[in-house]
Amino acid sequence: MPVTGPDFVSLQVRDLDASQAFYETHLGLVRSPAGPPHAVVFTTTPIAFALRDLLPDTDLVGINQPGIGTAVWMHATGVQEIHDGLVAAGHTIVSAPVEGPFGLTFTFADPDGYRITLHDRA
C-alpha cells in the first residue's frame, strides 16, 4: 500500500501561546476545538496544521532557522494584505512578494524562525 501524501504538518515552538497568537493575528488561522493540551491544531484544509510544545531533547535556542531544508507553503487569500500587516508589525520578510506560477508569493519568518511561504493561486 503506497503512501498517499502528507495529511498533517506540525511545528515545534518555544512559546506555544505566542506562536498561536502570531498565526491567529497575522494569518487569520482559527484554532480547532480538537487537539491535545500540548498543541494547537488549526482548522486548515486540506492538510491540518498545528503548533506544539518542544519534544524532550529538542532545543531551538540559538537556531535561527529551524527546519532548514524543509519548505512549508500555505495557500492564502489576501497575500499582499498579510505581507503588509507583517511588515507593519515588524516581522521578518525573507522574500518580498512576487508573481509566479503559484500566484502572488512571499516568504516570512515566524516567531521561531521557521520560513513559511504564502501563495494565492490554488
Disulfide bonds with the S-S distance in Angstrom:
none
